């Protein structure tokens, strides 16, 4: 087990040595690392990172789901990493490699649970953790995808243990912790993968035993796991309601489908055909996401050639699941899901399991047919694929030298087979070594970031200058994936405009933030896009019509405007704004006078008096102030994004928290009232989710103690 994790860690470090910025791409820069820094800051301050005061659009970290706010593993990892003086790219590398090691260990355990050899089990862990999709997207771009999928092999392994009739009645305890870690990991697609695997395991168990009672331990364990992770999925369901994600363009469901013509990339990842990318255009794309180290597809094909009937009898359930997942990668999605190629990690895991089983079958006796020898078949398939690739015009930009490297690897494998070495150690470990070298060669020859943007973010982003941390900023900038990527600007970027969620690094308060969900409220009214920029026509209208002291921007507390150098907007009227800073990135405008208080009494509708507000105390998930009203009720507004779930009280009385245009929380305090007004974020989903977690945790702990007691008694007899 340790060896499997060590192999994945060594692989990750070799990639890092080859390219120190390999894990530092796109979402890791705009979103993941700033939020992780904010989560570490929250824990250091003794607060739970439900909300962030440094972004409105990405202010609800729990609701965004992808950050793993409720995952013990992710939070512990973040706290540990941020204790060390690492630069951004190093933090991203440690975060990714730690997950790769845990994922490889899970793949190893899943294979060993099926009594596969150590060598074959390490091969499964290797393919599960460093296949093309995980490296190109999970480890280098989408932490949520990696954070959740890390625990899928573990959950699968535990689920199979719960179905083992030879184990004790307490076997239902195994799946719960791993289901919890998967659900809280931050990727809804992986939850779908887990559901598919659980349904598949249930169907197989019922078919084989002809009894529904067989699957009761599995169902109980999975239910406990979902109960432990209830706050995470309840937060997502609440947050996504009314969000921009619900209204996404249907074209998104046709992007990043795996073309039928792309599958030869399983043999040779430089195989280049047209894929529909984020823009829905059919663009030439090397099949790096299909890279699996050559061994798995070759082994499965060899199994059909040499042990066809036996293979089908032994693996018909696994092969059926493999076919289902293959089809899912090629068809459009539905609802809030998009980009079906996200099923590929599960495809690679199942394929690796099938390959390991085939290698065991093939090793049971001598194979007379040469085509059933994996080494010979690998050499033949690479050669045929290379010829077809060249003749059909699918060679792309990376065919050389990768093709020759794969041919050389396959040739060595074939020679070892033909030599029939007496050392079983060499025979057993050759496929694992081939897989390791083939995958490493793939990423050395083909850039694993798949063309997603890279930004030159420097450590100076940890400092607030040239901005004022007391002000609330609206930053107006063009799409960062075009304007600020290293191809457009080689020098450091972001110090002024702070694209995405970069404001979190320096504790600056911004409206902007990276959010794929774009919740109801500010993200909808400001027409925010995923990478944090707002629609330019909306920005122009806001600065022309709503930037005065009587306008929307002032009402919600915006007293700073940042305009990128590519744009010519100026907040109106000029008499209320001053040009505070001008840099090579843009201009910073400040509203004249002192920064707008975050808690204030403000008559929004002309029907309320103005209260005295003093002694304001703010924390991440709550804020309070001493308030005194006159003969008329007063409205207390808070310069924070509004989310359903705020509650308020003053002097022992509960008050209703409303909102100003779904943008900011507003509390009406009755006339002739004085005392400390306390507003805290305590949504229904959190209360229910916490209750489910406590109940599930208590059931699991009590059952675990009883199981331990029972085991102790058995040993004592």
C-alpha positions in Angstrom: 0.0 0.0 0.0 2.8 2.4 0.9 4.6 1.4 -2.2 1.6 2.3 -4.4 1.4 5.8 -2.9 5.1 6.2 -3.2 5.1 5.3 -6.9 2.4 7.9 -7.5 4.3 10.5 -5.4 7.5 9.7 -7.3 5.7 10.1 -10.6 4.2 13.5 -9.5 7.7 14.7 -8.4 9.2 13.7 -11.7 6.6 15.8 -13.5 7.4 18.6 -11.2 11.1 18.3 -11.8 10.4 18.4 -15.6 8.2 21.4 -15.3 8.1 23.4 -12.0 4.8 25.0 -13.1 3.0 21.8 -14.2 0.4 22.0 -11.4 0.0 25.7 -11.7 -2.6 26.4 -14.3 -6.0 28.1 -14.9 -8.4 27.4 -12.1 -5.6 26.7 -9.6 -4.4 30.2 -10.1 -7.8 32.1 -10.5 -9.7 30.1 -7.9 -8.3 27.1 -6.0 -5.1 28.6 -4.4 -6.7 31.9 -3.3 -9.6 30.1 -1.7 -7.3 27.6 -0.1 -5.3 30.5 1.4 -8.5 31.9 2.7 -9.6 28.6 4.2 -6.2 28.3 6.0 -6.6 31.8 7.3 -10.1 31.0 8.6 -8.9 28.0 10.6 -5.9 29.9 11.9 -8.4 32.5 13.2 -10.5 29.8 14.8 -13.4 30.2 12.3 -15.1 27.7 10.0 -14.7 28.7 6.4 -18.4 28.8 5.4 -18.2 32.3 4.0 -15.5 34.6 2.8 -15.6 38.4 3.3 -13.2 38.9 0.4 -15.5 38.1 -2.5 -19.2 38.5 -3.1 -19.6 36.3 -6.1 -17.5 33.6 -4.5 -18.5 34.5 -1.0 -20.2 31.3 -0.1 -17.4 28.8 0.0 -19.6 26.0 1.3 -22.1 26.5 -1.5 -19.5 26.5 -4.2 -18.9 22.8 -3.2 -15.7 22.4 -5.2 -13.5 23.6 -2.4 -14.2 20.7 -0.1 -15.2 22.9 2.9 -16.7 19.9 4.7 -13.9 17.4 3.9 -11.6 16.7 6.9 -8.9 15.5 4.5 -8.9 18.6 2.4 -9.0 21.0 5.3 -6.3 19.2 7.2 -4.1 19.2 4.1 -4.6 22.9 3.5 -3.8 23.8 7.1 -0.6 21.8 6.9 0.5 23.1 3.6 0.0 26.7 4.5 2.2 26.3 7.6 5.2 26.2 5.3 6.8 29.1 3.4 6.0 27.8 -0.1 5.4 29.8 -3.2 2.1 29.5 -5.1 3.2 26.8 -7.6 4.7 24.7 -4.8 1.5 24.9 -2.7 -0.4 23.7 -5.8 2.1 20.9 -6.4 1.9 19.6 -2.8 -1.9 19.8 -2.8 -2.1 17.8 -6.1 0.6 15.2 -5.3 -0.8 14.4 -1.9 -4.1 13.5 -3.5 -2.4 11.5 -6.2 -0.7 9.4 -3.6 -4.0 8.8 -1.7 -5.7 7.9 -5.0 -3.0 5.4 -6.0 -3.3 3.8 -2.6 -7.0 3.4 -3.0 -6.6 1.8 -6.4 -4.0 -0.6 -4.9 -6.4 -1.6 -2.1 -9.3 -2.1 -4.6 -7.1 -4.5 -6.6 -5.7 -6.3 -3.6 -9.2 -6.8 -2.3 -9.7 -8.9 -5.4 -6.6 -11.0 -4.6 -4.5 -9.5 -7.4 -0.7 -9.6 -7.2 1.2 -6.7 -5.7 2.6 -5.8 -9.1 -0.8 -5.8 -10.8 -2.3 -3.8 -7.9 0.3 -1.2 -8.1 -0.4 -1.0 -11.9 -4.1 -0.4 -11.1 -3.2 2.3 -8.6 -0.8 3.9 -11.1 -3.4 4.1 -13.9 -6.1 5.3 -11.5 -3.9 8.1 -10.2 -1.9 9.4 -13.2 -4.1 8.6 -16.2 -4.5 11.3 -18.8 -7.6 12.8 -17.5 -6.5 13.0 -13.9 -3.1 14.6 -14.8 -4.5 16.9 -17.5 -7.5 18.2 -15.6 -7.8 16.9 -12.0 -4.2 17.5 -10.8 -3.5 20.6 -12.8 -6.8 22.4 -13.1 -9.8 21.1 -11.2 -9.0 20.3 -7.5 -12.6 19.3 -6.8 -12.4 16.6 -9.5 -9.2 15.2 -8.0 -10.4 15.7 -4.4 -13.5 13.7 -4.9 -12.2 11.0 -7.2 -9.3 10.3 -4.8 -11.8 8.4 -2.7 -13.8 6.5 -5.4 -11.4 3.5 -5.4 -11.5 3.5 -1.6 -15.3 3.6 -1.5 -15.5 0.8 -4.2 -13.1 -1.3 -2.1 -15.1 -0.7 1.1 -18.4 -1.4 -0.7 -17.1 -4.8 -1.9 -16.0 -5.6 1.6 -19.5 -4.8 2.9 -20.9 -7.4 0.4 -18.6 -10.1 1.6 -20.8 -12.6 3.3 -17.8 -14.1 5.0 -17.3 -11.0 7.1 -19.1 -10.0 10.3 -22.4 -8.2 10.6 -20.5 -5.0 11.2 -19.2 -4.9 7.7 -21.6 -2.1 6.8 -19.1 0.2 8.6 -16.5 0.1 5.9 -18.1 2.3 3.1 -19.3 5.2 5.3 -16.0 7.1 5.8 -15.0 6.8 2.2 -18.4 7.8 0.9 -18.2 10.8 3.2 -14.8 11.8 1.9 -15.9 11.4 -1.7 -19.2 13.4 -1.3 -17.4 16.2 0.5 -14.5 16.2 -2.0 -16.2 18.7 -4.2 -17.2 17.2 -7.5 -20.8 16.3 -8.4 -19.7 14.1 -11.3 -17.8 11.8 -8.9 -21.0 11.5 -6.8 -22.7 10.3 -10.0 -19.8 7.8 -10.6 -20.2 6.5 -7.0 -24.0 6.0 -7.5 -23.4 4.2 -10.7 -20.8 1.9 -9.0 -23.1 1.3 -6.1 -26.0 0.4 -8.3 -23.8 -1.9 -10.4 -22.5 -3.7 -7.2 -26.1 -4.0 -5.9 -27.3 -5.5 -9.2 -24.4 -8.0 -9.3 -24.9 -9.0 -5.7 -28.6 -9.5 -6.0 -28.2 -11.5 -9.3 -25.6 -13.8 -7.7 -27.3 -14.4 -4.4 -30.9 -14.0 -5.4 -31.5 -12.1 -2.2 -32.0 -8.4 -1.4 -30.7 -8.9 2.1 -27.2 -9.3 0.7 -27.0 -5.6 -0.1 -28.4 -4.3 3.2 -24.9 -3.7 4.6 -23.9 -1.8 1.5 -27.0 0.3 1.5 -26.6 1.1 5.2 -22.9 2.0 4.9 -23.6 4.2 1.9 -26.5 5.9 3.7 -24.2 6.6 6.7 -21.6 8.1 4.4 -24.1 10.4 2.7 -25.4 11.3 6.1 -21.9 12.2 7.3 -21.5 14.4 4.2 -25.0 15.9 4.4 -23.9 19.5 4.9 -21.9 19.5 1.6 -24.6 18.2 -0.7 -27.4 20.1 1.1 -25.4 23.3 0.7 -25.0 22.7 -3.0 -28.7 22.0 -3.6 -29.6 25.2 -1.8 -26.9 27.3 -3.4 -27.6 26.2 -7.0 -31.3 27.1 -6.8 -31.9 30.1 -9.0 -28.2 30.3 -10.0 -26.8 30.9 -13.5 -25.7 27.3 -13.6 -29.4 26.3 -13.8 -29.8 28.4 -16.9 -26.6 27.4 -18.8 -26.6 27.3 -22.5 -27.6 23.8 -23.8 -24.5 23.9 -26.1 -22.4 23.2 -23.0 -23.8 19.7 -23.0 -22.2 19.0 -26.3 -18.8 20.3 -25.4 -16.0 17.9 -24.5 -17.6 14.7 -25.6 -15.1 12.0 -26.4 -15.4 11.5 -30.2 -15.7 8.0 -31.5 -12.6 8.6 -33.6 -10.5 9.5 -30.6 -10.3 6.1 -28.9 -7.1 4.9 -30.7 -5.4 7.4 -28.3 -5.7 4.7 -25.7 -2.8 3.1 -27.6 -1.0 6.2 -28.7 -2.0 9.5 -27.0 -0.5 11.7 -29.7 -3.5 10.6 -31.9 -5.1 13.9 -32.8 -8.7 14.4 -34.0 -11.2 17.1 -33.6 -13.0 17.6 -30.2 -15.6 20.1 -29.3 -13.9 22.4 -26.8 -15.3 25.1 -24.4 -16.2 27.3 -27.3 -18.2 24.4 -29.0 -15.8 24.6 -32.0 -14.4 21.3 -33.3 -10.7 21.8 -32.7 -7.8 19.4 -33.3 -6.9 17.9 -29.9 -4.3 15.2 -28.9 -6.0 12.4 -26.9 -3.9 12.9 -23.8 -7.0 12.4 -21.6 -7.1 8.8 -22.9 -3.5 8.1 -21.9 -3.4 5.0 -19.6 0.1 3.7 -20.0 -0.5 1.4 -23.0 -0.8 -1.8 -20.8 -4.6 -1.7 -19.9 -6.1 -1.7 -23.5 -3.4 -4.1 -24.8 -4.0 -6.5 -21.9 -7.8 -6.6 -22.4 -7.4 -7.2 -26.1 -4.9 -9.9 -25.4 -7.3 -11.5 -23.0 -10.1 -11.6 -25.6 -7.7 -13.2 -28.1 -6.2 -15.8 -25.7 -8.9 -16.4 -23.1 -12.1 -15.1 -24.7 -14.7 -17.3 -23.1 -13.0 -17.5 -19.8 -12.5 -13.8 -19.8 -16.2 -13.1 -20.5 -17.3 -15.5 -17.8 -14.9 -14.0 -15.2 -15.3 -10.3 -16.1 -18.7 -9.9 -17.8 -19.9 -7.6 -15.1 -16.8 -5.4 -15.2 -16.8 -5.3 -19.0 -20.5 -4.4 -19.0 -19.7 -1.5 -16.6 -16.8 -0.5 -18.7 -19.0 -0.3 -21.8 -21.6 1.8 -20.0 -19.0 4.3 -18.9 -17.5 4.4 -22.3 -20.9 5.3 -23.8 -21.5 8.0 -21.1 -18.2 9.7 -22.1 -19.6 10.1 -25.7 -23.2 11.3 -25.2 -24.5 14.7 -24.0 -25.3 15.4 -20.4 -28.4 16.8 -18.8 -29.4 19.3 -16.1 -26.6 21.1 -14.3 -24.0 18.7 -15.5 -21.8 19.2 -18.6 -18.7 17.9 -20.3 -19.1 14.1 -20.5 -15.4 13.5 -20.8 -15.4 13.9 -17.0 -16.4 10.2 -16.9 -13.0 9.2 -18.1 -11.3 8.7 -14.7 -13.8 6.0 -13.9 -13.3 4.5 -17.3 -9.5 4.3 -16.7 -10.0 2.7 -13.3 -12.4 0.0 -14.6 -10.1 -0.6 -17.6 -7.1 -1.0 -15.3 -9.0 -3.5 -13.1 -10.0 -5.5 -16.1 -6.4 -5.5 -17.4 -5.0 -6.7 -14.0 -7.5 -9.5 -14.0 -6.5 -10.5 -17.6 -2.8 -10.5 -16.7 -3.6 -12.9 -13.9 -5.5 -15.2 -16.3 -2.8 -15.1 -18.9 -0.1 -15.9 -16.4 -1.8 -19.1 -15.4 -0.4 -21.1 -18.3 1.8 -20.7 -21.4 0.1 -19.0 -24.4 0.8 -20.6 -27.7 -0.8 -17.9 -29.8 1.6 -15.0 -30.3 -1.2 -12.5 -30.7 -2.3 -13.3 -27.1 1.0 -12.2 -25.8 0.6 -8.6 -24.5 4.1 -7.5 -25.4 3.9 -8.7 -29.0 0.4 -7.3 -29.3 1.5 -3.9 -27.8 4.2 -3.6 -30.5 1.8 -4.6 -33.2 -0.9 -2.2 -32.1 1.4 0.7 -31.6 2.8 0.1 -35.1 -0.6 -0.2 -36.7 -1.9 2.9 -34.9 1.2 4.9 -35.9 0.7 3.9 -39.6 -3.0 4.8 -39.5 -2.3 8.0 -37.7 0.1 9.1 -40.4 -1.9 7.9 -43.3 -5.2 9.5 -42.0 -3.6 12.8 -41.0 -4.1 12.3 -37.3 -0.5 12.7 -36.3 -0.8 16.2 -34.8 2.0 18.1 -33.3 3.3 15.5 -30.8 3.7 12.3 -32.9 7.5 12.6 -32.7 9.2 11.5 -30.6 6.3 9.9 -28.6 5.6 7.3 -31.3 9.2 6.0 -31.4 9.3 5.9 -27.6 6.2 3.8 -27.4 7.5 1.5 -30.1 10.7 1.1 -28.1 8.8 0.4 -24.9 6.6 -2.2 -26.6 9.7 -3.8 -28.3 11.4 -4.2 -24.9 8.2 -5.7 -23.5 8.0 -8.2 -26.4 11.6 -9.2 -26.1 11.2 -9.9 -22.4 8.2 -12.1 -23.2 10.0 -14.0 -25.9 13.0 -14.6 -23.7 10.7 -16.2 -21.2 12.9 -15.3 -18.2 12.9 -17.7 -15.3 12.5 -14.7 -12.9 8.8 -14.4 -12.1 9.7 -11.0 -10.6 10.7 -9.7 -14.0 7.6 -11.1 -15.7 5.2 -9.8 -13.0 6.7 -6.3 -12.9 7.3 -5.7 -16.6 3.7 -4.4 -17.3 3.8 -2.1 -14.3 7.2 -0.7 -15.5 5.8 -0.3 -19.0 2.8 1.6 -17.7 5.0 3.9 -15.6 7.4 4.7 -18.4 4.7 5.1 -21.1 2.7 7.6 -18.9 5.8 9.6 -18.0 6.9 9.7 -21.6 3.4 10.9 -22.6 3.5 13.9 -20.3 7.1 14.7 -21.1 6.2 14.9 -24.8 2.7 16.3 -24.7 2.0 19.4 -22.5 -0.5 18.1 -19.9 -2.4 21.4 -19.4 -4.4 20.8 -22.6 -4.2 24.4 -23.7 -5.9 25.9 -20.7 -4.6 29.4 -19.7 -1.6 30.0 -17.5 -1.1 33.3 -15.7 2.0 34.9 -14.3 0.8 35.5 -10.8 3.6 36.6 -8.5 3.9 36.4 -4.7 3.3 40.2 -4.6 -0.4 39.3 -4.8 -0.2 38.6 -1.1 0.2 42.3 -0.5 -2.9 44.7 -0.9 -1.0 47.5 -2.6 -1.9 49.5 -4.6 -5.5 48.9 -3.3 -7.1 49.8 0.0 -8.3 46.9 2.2 -10.9 49.2 3.8 -12.9 49.6 0.6 -15.2 47.4 -1.4 -14.1 47.2 -5.0 -15.8 46.4 -8.3 -13.2 45.3 -10.8 -14.0 45.7 -14.5 -11.7 43.7 -16.8 -11.9 41.7 -20.0 -12.0 37.9 -19.9 -8.8 36.9 -18.1 -8.3 33.7 -20.2 -7.7 36.0 -23.2 -6.3 39.2 -21.7 -4.0 38.0 -18.9 -2.7 34.6 -20.0 1.1 34.4 -20.4 0.8 34.4 -24.2 -0.8 37.8 -24.0 1.3 39.2 -21.1 4.7 37.7 -20.1 5.2 39.9 -17.0 3.4 39.5 -13.6 -0.3 40.3 -13.8 -3.2 40.8 -11.5 -1.8 43.2 -8.9 -4.4 45.9 -9.8 -7.3 44.2 -11.4 -7.2 41.0 -9.2 -9.0 38.6 -11.7 -11.0 35.7 -10.5 -10.8 35.3 -6.7 -7.2 36.7 -6.4 -8.5 39.3 -4.0 -8.6 36.6 -1.3 -4.8 36.4 -1.1 -4.4 39.9 0.2 -7.7 40.1 2.2 -9.1 42.7 -0.2 -12.9 43.1 -0.4 -14.1 42.6 -4.0 -17.5 42.0 -5.7 -15.7 39.8 -8.2 -14.9 36.2 -7.7 -14.5 32.9 -9.6 -17.7 30.9 -9.6 -18.9 28.2 -12.0 -22.3 28.3 -10.2 -22.8 32.1 -10.1 -25.4 32.2 -7.4 -28.7 34.2 -7.4 -28.1 37.7 -6.2 -25.0 39.7 -7.1 -23.7 37.2 -9.7 -27.0 37.4 -11.6 -27.6 41.2 -11.3 -24.1 42.0 -12.2 -24.1 39.5 -15.1 -20.9 37.8 -13.7 -19.1 35.3 -15.8 -17.3 32.2 -14.5 -13.8 33.7 -14.3 -14.9 36.7 -12.2 -15.4 39.3 -14.9 -18.7 41.0 -15.3 -20.5 41.7 -18.5 -19.1 44.9 -20.0 -22.4 46.3 -21.1 -23.7 45.8 -17.6 -20.5 47.4 -16.2 -21.0 50.4 -18.5 -24.6 50.9 -17.4 -23.7 50.6 -13.7 -20.9 53.2 -14.0 -23.0 55.6 -16.0 -26.2 55.3 -14.1 -25.7 53.7 -10.7 -22.3 55.1 -9.4 -23.6 58.2 -7.7 -24.1 58.5 -4.0 -27.8 57.8 -4.6 -27.2 54.8 -6.9 -27.1 51.1 -6.5 -23.3 50.9 -6.0 -23.3 53.2 -3.0 -26.3 51.5 -1.5 -24.5 48.2 -1.4 -21.2 49.8 -0.2 -19.0 49.9 -3.3 -16.6 52.7 -2.9 -13.8 51.5 -5.2 -13.8 50.9 -9.0 -11.0 49.3 -10.9 -11.0 49.6 -14.7 -8.6 47.6 -16.8 -6.4 49.5 -19.2 -8.1 47.9 -22.2 -11.3 49.7 -21.2 -12.3 53.4 -21.1 -15.0 53.4 -18.5 -15.1 56.2 -15.9 -17.6 56.2 -12.9 -20.1 59.0 -13.0 -20.5 61.7 -11.9 -16.8 62.7 -11.8 -17.4 65.0 -8.9 -17.9 62.0 -6.6 -14.9 60.0 -7.7 -11.2 60.6 -7.8 -8.5 58.7 -9.7 -6.5 57.2 -6.8 -4.0 55.0 -8.7 -3.0 54.4 -12.3 -0.8 51.4 -13.2 0.1 49.6 -16.4 -2.9 47.3 -15.7 -5.6 49.9 -15.2 -7.0 52.8 -13.2 -8.3 52.7 -9.6 -11.1 55.1 -8.7 -12.1 55.9 -5.1 -15.3 57.5 -3.9 -14.6 60.8 -2.3 -14.5 60.8 1.5 -13.9 58.0 3.9 -14.6 54.3 3.0 -18.3 53.4 3.4 -18.9 51.5 6.7 -19.7 47.8 6.4 -22.6 48.1 8.8 -24.7 51.3 8.7 -28.2 52.6 9.0 -29.5 53.7 5.7 -33.1 54.7 4.6 -33.5 52.7 1.4 -37.2 53.4 0.9 -37.8 56.8 2.5 -40.0 55.3 5.2 -37.5 54.7 8.0 -35.4 56.7 10.4 -31.7 56.6 10.8 -30.3 54.7 13.8 -27.1 55.2 15.7 -24.7 52.4 14.9 -21.5 51.8 16.9 -19.0 49.2 18.1 -19.1 47.1 14.9 -17.7 43.6 15.3 -17.2 41.4 12.2 -16.2 37.8 11.7 -16.4 35.4 8.8 -19.9 34.0 9.4 -21.5 36.7 11.6 -21.4 40.4 12.4 -22.8 42.6 15.1 -23.2 46.2 16.2 -24.6 48.3 19.0 -27.8 49.9 17.6 -30.2 52.6 18.9 -33.3 53.6 17.0 -35.5 56.6 17.5 -39.3 57.0 17.3 -39.4 55.2 13.9 -38.1 51.8 12.8 -34.7 51.8 11.1 -33.0 49.7 8.5 -29.6 48.3 9.2 -27.7 47.3 6.1 -24.7 45.1 5.9 -22.1 45.4 3.1 -22.0 41.6 2.6 -23.5 39.4 -0.2 -27.0 38.2 0.7 -27.5 34.4 1.0 -30.6 32.7 2.3 -30.0 31.7 5.9 -29.1 34.8 7.8 -30.8 35.2 11.2 -30.8 38.3 13.5 -31.6 39.0 17.1 -31.4 42.0 19.4 -32.1 42.1 23.1 -33.4 38.5 23.0 -35.8 39.2 20.1 -35.6 37.6 16.7 -35.7 39.9 13.7 -36.3 39.0 10.1 -33.3 39.4 7.7 -34.5 40.6 4.3 -32.4 41.8 1.4 -31.9 44.8 -0.7 -32.6 43.6 -4.3 -31.2 40.2 -3.3 -27.8 41.8 -3.0 -27.2 42.7 0.7 -28.7 41.7 4.0 -31.1 44.2 5.6 -32.6 44.1 9.1 -35.5 46.3 10.2 -35.0 47.2 13.9 -38.2 48.3 15.7 -38.6 51.9 17.0 -37.2 52.8 20.4 -34.9 49.8 20.5 -31.3 49.7 21.8 -28.8 46.9 22.2 -26.4 44.7 20.3 -27.8 43.5 17.0 -26.2 40.1 16.1 -26.6 38.7 12.6 -25.2 35.3 11.8 -25.3 32.9 8.9 -27.2 29.8 10.0 -29.1 28.4 7.0 -31.6 25.6 7.3 -29.4 23.3 5.2 -26.6 23.7 7.8 -28.8 22.9 10.7 -30.3 19.9 9.0 -27.0 18.8 7.6 -25.2 19.1 11.0 -28.0 17.1 12.6 -27.7 14.3 10.0 -23.9 14.4 10.4 -24.1 14.0 14.2 -26.7 11.2 14.0 -24.7 9.4 11.3 -21.5 9.9 13.2 -23.0 8.7 16.4 -24.4 5.5 14.7 -21.1 4.8 13.1 -19.0 5.4 16.3 -21.3 3.3 18.5 -21.4 0.5 15.9 -17.6 0.6 15.6 -17.2 0.3 19.3 -19.6 -2.6 19.4 -17.7 -4.2 16.5 -14.4 -3.8 18.3 -15.9 -5.2 21.5 -17.2 -8.2 19.7 -13.9 -8.8 18.0 -12.1 -8.6 21.3 -14.4 -11.1 22.8 -14.0 -13.5 19.9 -10.2 -13.3 20.2 -10.4 -13.9 24.0 -12.4 -17.2 23.6 
